[in-house]
Amino acid sequence: MARLRSIKELQGLQRRIRSRLDQRETLITVCAGTACQACGANDVQRVIKRRLIERDLVDRIRLRITGCHGFCEMGPFVVTEPQSAFYPKIDTRDVPRIVDALLADEYVEDLLYRDPMTDAACYRRDDIPFFAKQHRTLLGKNQRLDPIRLFGYFAQGGYESLGRALTEFTPEGIIDEIRRAGLRGRGGAGFPTAEKWEMARRQAGVEKYVVCNADEGDPGAYMDRSILEGNPHSVIEGMAIGGLAVGATSGFVFVRQEYPLAVKHLLIALRLAREYGLLGTNILGTGFDFDVEIVKSAGAFVCGEETALIRCVEGTVGEPRQKPPFPTEKGIGGRPTCINNVETWANVPEIIAVGADEFARVGTPTSGGTKVFSVVGKVMNTGLVEVPIGTSIKEVVYEIGGGPLYGSKIKAVQIGGPSGGCVPHREFDLPLSYDSLEKAGAMMGSGGMIVMDDDTCMVDVAKYFMSFLKQESCGKCFTCRKGTQRLWEILDDITRGRGRLEQLDLLEELGQTVADSSMCGLGRSAANPVLSTLRYFRDEYERHIVDKRCDAYVCKELTGAACQAACPVGTEAWRYAALIARGEYVEAYRVIRERNPFPSVCARVCDHKCEQQCLLGAAGQQPVALRALKRFVTDRVDPSVHEPERHSEPGAAEKRVAVVGAGPAGLTTAHGLSLKGYRTTVFEAEDRPGGMLISGIPAYRLPRDVLQKEIDALIDENVTLCCGTRLGRDFTVDSLLEDGYDGVFLALGAHNSRRMGIDGEDMAGVYPSIEFLKAWNLRSESLASGKVGVIGGGNSAIDAARVAVRQAGVSEVTVFYRRTRQEMPAYEEEIEGALEEGVKLELLVSPVGLFGKKRRLAEVEFVKNELGEVDAGGRRRPVPKPGSEHRVPLDTLIVAIGEQAASIGPKTCAGIEMAGGAVVVDERTLTTKRPGVFAGGDLATGPNTVIAAIAAGWRAAEVIDRYLRGRDLCQAAEPRLPRAYVEPLAAEEEVQFAAPRAKAPTAPAAQRVHNFDEVEATVTVEDASREARRCLRCDLEFTERPQGADALRKAGGGDR
Amino acid sequence: MITLTLNGLTVEAENGSTLLEVAQFYGFPIPTLCHMEGLSPYGACRLCLVEIGEGARSRLVSSCTYRAEEGLKVRTASSRVVRTRKMVLELLLGSCPQSKTIQDLAAAHGVRQQRFRQEYEDCILCGLCARICEQQMMANAIGFRGRGENRTMGAPFDIKSDVCRLCGACIYVCPTCELRCTFTEPEKAICGGCANLSPPCVHADKFDDMMCFMNPCVACEIE
């Protein structure tokens, strides 16, 4: 190709190219950025090529291979034009259908992108929320051009800006244009680009340099790579314009060795630019000389620091030096050097092309234009996101990023890589701009945004970044080198359960010292990960240190086996699973019963936190069905095999404790105290013990004989049960203490339904869910009739619906919930069960009015909702749609919008404090403001699970024992690690963990709606055994095979 | 000549002189470890920090590498400087407690605790040895290797360099390998400073014959 000798020739070429451009051209675009190549984009591209050649379509369909489009989650994907259809995550087998559809100008429906919220297909690429809500000035070009050909760039107006800069602008004019555009350094610090250029320009001297800093080392950030890969000419053009402005004749691109594709595309681009006379001597006949060289970085993070970069380019060790003198005064070889980030350079041609005013319209007043963020981590749509500077974090994470992965809650984002900081969820309204982020303790950095959810431990995050920094610090400044090591060391101690509270202050003090005393930017920001997590998540640090708990189950030494750590009572789930796999069912029962006095109850109604944390689930498989295994064992083994260990404290028999409430919390406390030799009296307001287990949970989930058996087993000679006695009516806490009880444990539960606050709630036919359930469960009284509506989306609502559907005289049951099904707090299997039984679900509606006839409910008015902004809880808030009110005829309305504890007044117990429908207690010791009076269970926490109540019961027994013996109530926490060794099965006996999870058989829906028989049955022996073998046995990492285990096995241990 | 404010005094300094030189000239003490006259300034030990600027924009810089600027406001012992310097010394004690030089500096600055896990290293990577080798002995036999926590000082590939003349200058300038406190091994001790106190590590009688020429030992007081 001939060299372009003048600007006229360039313009002529561009005109020719543009005149040949066909806007309605039929075309397939394949994204072949590094991420998509890793997912198989190269195969897709080859198959498309072959298809086009085989079908002789080469003239009709053009194939365009581009750099990164940014939607890396969906790779490999193709876009077809002119329909602009976007086909994500395709396979080579899908190619023929896509090509055929393109020829027929149609869409392949089933391959189109679907909105995960609504499941609606997005036909045009720009309909996809991920793309629609961005402002893609830089990335938008990537998808329109082939980076290894210059024509694509020319067609987009490429090098036009250079031409204009050479003819229409003076160097000062260029700098002025950049200044008015408000461009600030995209490398992270946000220094005004024009200022830097001005400084370099003012320096005397013939030789000056411009440098493109592409040493992008932040974990999780890759926008520079994408720009270099996808649009290298924009960077070259920007550098040429910059060179013209500052008076430099040569430039360097300092690029990571680890970016081979970027280097390759850049090399090709440089060669093409030289061939066309856009680089070299006498560019476009204007007498301007400029050329660019590539310098490959040695791969150290610190080399991205500009003074270290200069030394690297010079060929010495990359080690920062004191500024001033700044690089613009003394840079490479002592000559003025202007260093800018890739993204900054890529913005320069854009500014010249559209004009400063137009450019500055986007962004904030102090900082114009867009910024590319790489959104990665625990978010639906990972990828590159380009938004105007000043966009809120919320918008980027939720609207473009698609929000959290299923079932989790976003906790924070880490912005700016190792030098940046964490911004917690409650600060998500923060605009993404240089100044606001710095104020929040983070930093724009290169724009890496790592989204973190509940499964991320913030201490571990800080530790990860410190381990990165202690390796990547150059090591020159003593405080940065040693300080990062020491920070890591302390964090490591904390994650291993060896931390002390005073170390938190030391962390802060040391962090401040490192930040204050280091020479370069790396050291000055090195403590940010620690300081920002400490600032926003100090409670998590304290939880690690005081409670020895990692609530994200990440820190191994504090978690052990996640199933055990997740269980509120610490059941060794891994152990009974292992024993079931070995056929030792009796031993398995003992393991379950040891920590849980209600094993058969929990085998049916537990919310199985163990399964939620199972590593198999986290690894993308289905978690081990631990609750089903528990059910299998409790159904098979007679409870009498468990002999509880009793160790009576001396003098315990003389002490008496009163327990108020015979629910799971109260009965567990009584049982725990009985094992220690204390005598307890349990007072129960209803006629039967069981609390919520009996009054709230319907019999089809928990058969009454099973429950009764377990309660009976707990009432031993140390426990006296007084039913039908109500606190406040028959006795008070004061009277109990006067009667000689040495301690009182309040476990009354939360039995008061919350009210909707709508007129007419007291009308006949409107019932709080607890009243409705109690009427049936305790008195077999059926309150529902005709058309029944249930308000709410929790377990209580579903229970009420499923009870109502079984009652005679009920024609249909509908559950009305104000959000979508994804947000329903009820257990998924319960919702499934209800739907099978014919319960209808009305979503996104809220009741606003009740209308009766003759003082009995006849109609309920609802308003439709749509999901609005994300609230503090991480769920999208329902917003009523005005004018969508409509009435639904209903005969019965059951209100299940939450429960709270009944108020305990000062007359019942002086000195007790209530807040938000619960008694205020110290979380660790369950003590109330009144000495000797303890409270736990739903009464103290609000409505909670059975297993949480049992855990509170155990804790109360422990604390009351300590109280009665006059000891310190607080016990030093210990991590619950696996201790017992269970011989693993031989490798050939193990089951592939990818095997499907065992499912308990259920009674057919048609049959079960007519009675209250148990719905779920037990799994078979084969299924249980297979299921137990899927367990990954996380415990084996913590236990050791005892000496002589072989001998034991040969002797025939076990009780098969 | 340029004019700047040093601890509230308006002082004059020669163009190109460092803040450390100016402060020393006017008699303000600034502790140093990696600085030595005749060698190029390096800025590794961070002991010579001073605070420059005012208000929210003030920052700490190493005075040995920072050149005096016209109108600059410098404080050599502001609370921020002192606090940071103490932490630097605490970090140094955590790594090299047996260095008499470090002990003395720590003692002089009132550092009486060391809250990190105790290490016993021989080197704080101040780079004096490499600089004297290169700049005064014209040998350039040793230098830094690696980065971050893996940074070490030594000859390439740990093989004795051909250009090394075994002159010993590197040992002469080292702040940690000369004058090593040996704690409870009095026969090897170079100083009985701690014998004047009653530190936990010393059986006083064994140190009686020793001359004390340094400040009391800090290493003994730390855990």
Contacts between the chains, C-beta under 8 A, distances in Angstrom:
chain1	res1	chain2	res2	distance
A	300	B	147	6.0
A	302	B	147	7.0
A	317	B	144	7.2
A	321	B	43	8.0
A	321	B	65	7.6
A	322	B	43	5.9
A	322	B	61	7.3
A	322	B	62	7.0
A	322	B	65	4.0
A	322	B	66	6.1
A	324	B	67	7.2
A	324	B	69	7.8
A	469	B	148	7.8
A	470	B	148	5.6
A	470	B	149	4.9
A	471	B	147	7.6
A	471	B	148	4.5
A	471	B	149	6.1
A	471	B	150	7.2
A	472	B	147	7.2
A	472	B	148	5.7
A	473	B	147	6.9
A	473	B	148	4.5
A	473	B	149	7.8
A	474	B	147	5.2
A	474	B	148	7.2
A	474	B	151	7.7
A	475	B	125	6.5
A	475	B	144	7.3
A	475	B	146	7.4
A	475	B	147	5.1
A	475	B	148	5.2
A	475	B	149	7.5
A	475	B	150	7.9
A	475	B	151	3.4
A	476	B	42	7.7
A	476	B	43	7.4
A	476	B	44	5.4
A	476	B	127	7.9
A	477	B	43	7.2
A	477	B	44	6.3
A	477	B	46	5.6
A	478	B	44	6.0
A	478	B	45	5.2
A	478	B	46	5.3
A	478	B	88	6.8
A	478	B	91	7.0
A	478	B	92	7.3
A	478	B	124	6.2
A	478	B	125	7.1
A	478	B	126	7.5
A	479	B	46	4.8
A	479	B	87	7.8
A	479	B	88	5.9
A	479	B	91	6.7
A	481	B	125	7.0
A	481	B	148	6.5
A	481	B	149	6.9
A	481	B	151	6.6
A	482	B	91	5.0
A	482	B	94	7.7
A	482	B	95	6.2
A	483	B	91	6.6
A	484	B	148	7.6
A	484	B	149	7.8
A	485	B	149	5.4
A	486	B	91	6.7
A	486	B	94	7.1
A	486	B	116	5.3
A	489	B	116	7.1
A	489	B	117	6.2
A	490	B	116	8.0
A	503	B	115	7.8
A	506	B	115	5.4
A	509	B	87	6.4
A	510	B	87	6.4
A	510	B	91	7.8
A	512	B	84	7.9
A	513	B	83	7.8
A	513	B	84	5.1
A	513	B	87	4.1
A	513	B	88	6.9
A	513	B	91	7.9
A	516	B	49	7.9
A	516	B	59	7.5
A	516	B	60	4.9
A	516	B	80	6.9
A	516	B	84	5.2
A	517	B	46	4.6
A	517	B	49	5.6
A	517	B	60	5.6
A	517	B	84	5.1
A	517	B	88	6.5
A	518	B	46	7.4
A	519	B	43	5.8
A	519	B	61	8.0
A	519	B	62	6.6
A	519	B	65	7.7
